[in-house]
Amino acid sequence: GPVEHWMWTTAGLGPCAFAGHATCVDVTVVMAVEMSRQPFKSFKFDGIFGLSLDALAISPEFSFFNRVAGASTPGGRGRAPPALQFGVFLAGADSSEDLGSEIALGGYNGKRTLTPLQWAPVAAQQMGYWQVHIKAVRIGNRTLDICKDGSCRGIVDTGTSHLGVPGNRLGEFSSALVADATEGQDCRTAYAPDLEIVLEGFTLSLSPKNYMRPLPVQKGMVLGRGVGQNVGSERAGARDAAAAAGAGAAHACAAKIMPVNLGAALGPNVFILGEPLLHRYYTVYDWQEKRIGFGLSAIPQNREALALLGQEQQHEDEDAEEIYSFMQVTLTVLVRPRPGRGSMDCGGSSSDRAALDAPTHLEL
């Protein structure tokens, strides 16, 4: 393997630990002391902080939240223990310089979301992945048949730069999420359909601004490698996308998608919800309740979209005309006594009965 040697250690984590006092929580981590040049030479990060569910940990001692949950020390003087949650904010390319990506531990940062969180339960918890059940996938106004048997799941992965789609359906997605382009065009403004991922109770939507590569590519170019995929499937998807973009254009706007072929263990219809979705949505991972929360991320693109939506709604309200409809109704009421009963039963005379037989007109 690429990691030649490794060791483990236990460190203190918490505000009182950094202040030089007693350790708040003991966290066991793995340290690599010698690594191969490839692929680690090209990586900018110093390590991997694993926050998956227990099934993917080496042992319970190496699960961060398992150690936090088992710690007897409260969160601090006068404070409750931290929530067994973490929130992830990925700053997009259009974010300002002072708005960097962020991970919040022991809860989440409500300032990073523009809308209330909507929660989806973790699917197949025994696998250890933060994944959700996908009920349907729509491209434009068309619902694909891939999820009709209930087998679709989406793994939410902050370490994947693309959207992963089942390898055997790569061509279908590539052909549907493509647009003609000119050289140097900003493909995030291209005219292409929205991509919608339907979860339990709500829908995640991505526009070309979210899923398109910024710059167009030449027709037939093969881009990247997928997860567990072969070169043949990638080339087939590129050919399908090139054909769908039209014969007259030399360049095409292509989506940031890649094929996923992870085998029968995870299932045939596994999606990877990577950076294109995580730039648009702030996500919260609830280790205790085993659920994932999604809310529109507080990035300039989303703020502008919500402001525009509010303006459109305001214009619609201003342009709406109040329509009043008047109608005159004549109602005839004929009151008769019950058959077989005399006038005395009604407590009146025969003249009273004649009055009752006369119809009465009411205008409404």
Disulfide bonds with the S-S distance in Angstrom:
Cys16-Cys24 1.92
Cys147-Cys152 2.19
Cys187-Cys253 2.09
